[in-house]
Amino acid sequence: MTFDVSYSNRSKKFLKKADKVIVKRVIEKIEKLRKAPIIHDTKTVEGSKGLFRVRVGDYRILYEVNYRNNLIGIIKIDKKPRVYD
């Protein structure tokens, strides 16, 4: 079973502007999440219900999982200090 992925406008903007190498790594990580939304390096975001984060180098992908609709919502992709703003 694979999950569909929806991107927020913020994450689409990041993927358009970011360096191609970073974008490739981020997309590869998101493809892994489509197969299994909670992987070995997934962590929950403290203070928020149902929000997860996964690392890609210095970057973080914030996302939520909707099991009922088989959907992963990519909320934000950014460097560590900015991603939690």
Backbone as CSV, one residue per row, in Angstrom:
resi,resn,N_x,N_y,N_z,CA_x,CA_y,CA_z,C_x,C_y,C_z
1,MET,0.838,-1.183,0.000,0.000,0.000,0.000,0.887,1.253,0.000
2,THR,0.630,2.137,-0.940,1.372,3.399,-0.953,0.431,4.554,-0.650
3,PHE,1.002,5.567,-0.079,0.256,6.755,0.305,0.376,7.813,-0.788
4,ASP,-0.660,8.605,-0.961,-0.573,9.777,-1.827,0.088,10.885,-1.021
5,VAL,0.672,11.844,-1.731,1.345,12.949,-1.066,0.735,14.256,-1.544
6,SER,0.404,15.124,-0.590,-0.021,16.475,-0.966,0.965,17.461,-0.352
7,TYR,1.306,18.475,-1.132,2.293,19.463,-0.710,1.608,20.783,-0.385
8,SER,1.997,21.383,0.726,1.502,22.725,1.033,2.161,23.713,0.067
9,ASN,1.598,24.902,-0.034,2.194,25.918,-0.906,3.613,26.261,-0.467
10,ARG,3.843,26.268,0.846,5.192,26.552,1.360,6.196,25.512,0.892
11,SER,5.801,24.236,0.956,6.754,23.193,0.568,6.972,23.185,-0.949
12,LYS,5.939,23.502,-1.732,6.115,23.616,-3.196,7.106,24.728,-3.522
13,LYS,6.977,25.848,-2.811,7.859,26.993,-3.023,9.307,26.610,-2.709
14,PHE,9.498,25.885,-1.594,10.846,25.437,-1.230,11.441,24.563,-2.331
15,LEU,10.650,23.609,-2.830,11.158,22.680,-3.844,11.500,23.391,-5.152
16,LYS,10.808,24.474,-5.459,11.128,25.245,-6.671,12.421,26.018,-6.527
17,LYS,12.671,26.558,-5.323,13.808,27.454,-5.121,15.084,26.748,-4.684
18,ALA,14.967,25.597,-4.058,16.129,24.949,-3.437,17.088,24.378,-4.486
19,ASP,18.294,24.123,-4.017,19.334,23.512,-4.834,18.869,22.134,-5.326
20,LYS,19.182,21.820,-6.563,18.708,20.575,-7.191,19.124,19.322,-6.414
21,VAL,20.323,19.338,-5.851,20.814,18.176,-5.099,19.953,17.950,-3.857
22,ILE,19.629,19.040,-3.158,18.781,18.953,-1.962,17.388,18.466,-2.354
23,VAL,16.843,19.031,-3.420,15.499,18.649,-3.874,15.460,17.152,-4.181
24,LYS,16.480,16.641,-4.851,16.538,15.212,-5.190,16.526,14.360,-3.924
25,ARG,17.311,14.751,-2.920,17.360,13.994,-1.657,16.032,14.061,-0.913
26,VAL,15.403,15.236,-0.919,14.108,15.408,-0.244,13.051,14.534,-0.920
27,ILE,13.012,14.544,-2.248,12.030,13.742,-2.995,12.254,12.251,-2.732
28,GLU,13.526,11.827,-2.685,13.824,10.419,-2.386,13.288,10.027,-1.010
29,LYS,13.445,10.912,-0.022,12.962,10.635,1.333,11.434,10.570,1.344
30,ILE,10.790,11.477,0.612,9.323,11.482,0.551,8.820,10.203,-0.122
31,GLU,9.547,9.716,-1.122,9.165,8.450,-1.769,9.227,7.289,-0.770
32,LYS,10.220,7.306,0.124,10.291,6.278,1.174,9.078,6.374,2.095
33,LEU,8.691,7.611,2.426,7.542,7.821,3.314,6.252,7.320,2.673
34,ARG,6.160,7.401,1.350,4.945,6.929,0.659,4.716,5.437,0.899
35,LYS,5.806,4.684,1.022,5.685,3.239,1.266,5.393,2.941,2.735
36,ALA,6.034,3.709,3.625,5.850,3.537,5.079,5.954,4.911,5.711
37,PRO,4.834,5.506,6.116,4.867,6.896,6.586,5.660,7.142,7.867
38,ILE,5.908,6.100,8.637,6.748,6.242,9.824,7.968,5.352,9.606
39,ILE,9.120,5.991,9.347,10.348,5.226,9.100,11.287,5.368,10.296
40,HIS,12.437,4.700,10.239,13.321,4.609,11.403,13.766,5.958,11.953
41,ASP,13.934,6.972,11.102,14.407,8.265,11.627,13.290,9.303,11.769
42,THR,12.040,8.845,11.765,10.908,9.746,11.981,10.795,10.073,13.464
43,LYS,10.547,11.333,13.755,10.311,11.746,15.138,9.020,12.558,15.184
44,THR,8.346,12.517,16.329,7.155,13.354,16.474,7.608,14.754,16.862
45,VAL,6.858,15.749,16.435,7.180,17.134,16.778,6.522,17.439,18.111
46,GLU,7.345,17.841,19.082,6.830,18.111,20.433,5.830,19.257,20.409
47,GLY,4.770,19.098,21.180,3.784,20.158,21.311,2.783,20.243,20.178
48,SER,2.821,19.290,19.256,1.829,19.301,18.174,1.334,17.876,17.959
49,LYS,0.057,17.739,17.861,-0.544,16.413,17.755,-0.543,15.942,16.298
50,GLY,0.026,14.766,16.078,-0.010,14.171,14.746,0.954,14.755,13.737
51,LEU,1.936,15.541,14.191,2.917,16.120,13.269,4.241,15.380,13.434
52,PHE,4.836,15.003,12.311,6.096,14.261,12.325,7.162,15.046,11.586
53,ARG,8.415,14.683,11.871,9.515,15.282,11.125,10.534,14.210,10.788
54,VAL,11.189,14.441,9.663,12.241,13.529,9.243,13.388,14.380,8.699
55,ARG,14.625,13.932,8.929,15.809,14.694,8.527,16.265,14.325,7.132
56,VAL,16.761,15.348,6.428,17.501,15.153,5.183,18.688,16.103,5.286
57,GLY,19.791,15.617,5.818,20.952,16.478,6.064,20.595,17.560,7.069
58,ASP,20.831,18.832,6.686,20.506,19.972,7.557,19.040,20.371,7.457
59,TYR,18.295,19.703,6.604,16.898,20.061,6.361,15.947,19.142,7.114
60,ARG,14.746,19.647,7.347,13.694,18.855,7.986,12.452,18.900,7.114
61,ILE,11.761,17.775,7.052,10.467,17.699,6.378,9.429,17.520,7.481
62,LEU,8.511,18.466,7.602,7.415,18.334,8.558,6.205,17.811,7.807
63,TYR,5.574,16.775,8.354,4.432,16.197,7.652,3.439,15.581,8.621
64,GLU,2.244,15.353,8.106,1.220,14.650,8.881,0.708,13.490,8.049
65,VAL,0.166,12.484,8.731,-0.303,11.278,8.060,-1.801,11.114,8.305
66,ASN,-2.541,10.930,7.230,-3.973,10.656,7.316,-4.175,9.214,6.840
67,TYR,-4.279,8.302,7.799,-4.396,6.880,7.460,-5.730,6.562,6.799
68,ARG,-6.765,7.274,7.193,-8.100,7.012,6.646,-8.137,7.235,5.132
69,ASN,-7.461,8.300,4.682,-7.456,8.627,3.248,-6.152,8.255,2.550
70,ASN,-5.270,7.512,3.247,-3.962,7.137,2.688,-3.224,8.346,2.127
71,LEU,-3.091,9.376,2.941,-2.523,10.633,2.472,-1.448,11.130,3.432
72,ILE,-0.340,11.578,2.854,0.711,12.240,3.616,0.698,13.698,3.199
73,GLY,0.543,14.581,4.166,0.555,16.023,3.886,1.892,16.611,4.268
74,ILE,2.635,17.085,3.272,3.921,17.728,3.531,3.624,19.176,3.909
75,ILE,3.890,19.524,5.160,3.551,20.843,5.684,4.632,21.862,5.340
76,LYS,5.872,21.482,5.627,6.961,22.443,5.462,8.278,21.714,5.278
77,ILE,9.157,22.276,4.463,10.514,21.759,4.285,11.443,22.956,4.443
78,ASP,12.390,22.854,5.362,13.315,23.976,5.560,14.489,23.534,6.423
79,LYS,15.445,24.430,6.593,16.571,24.139,7.490,16.079,24.103,8.922
80,LYS,16.813,23.395,9.765,16.375,23.130,11.127,15.883,24.357,11.911
81,PRO,16.659,25.448,11.991,16.161,26.532,12.861,14.861,27.169,12.360
82,ARG,14.658,27.204,11.047,13.487,27.896,10.489,12.250,27.032,10.391
83,VAL,12.430,25.721,10.348,11.309,24.836,10.039,10.234,24.870,11.135
84,TYR,10.614,25.173,12.360,9.656,25.127,13.461,8.943,26.457,13.713
85,ASP,9.283,27.492,12.937,8.632,28.805,13.111,7.161,28.756,12.724
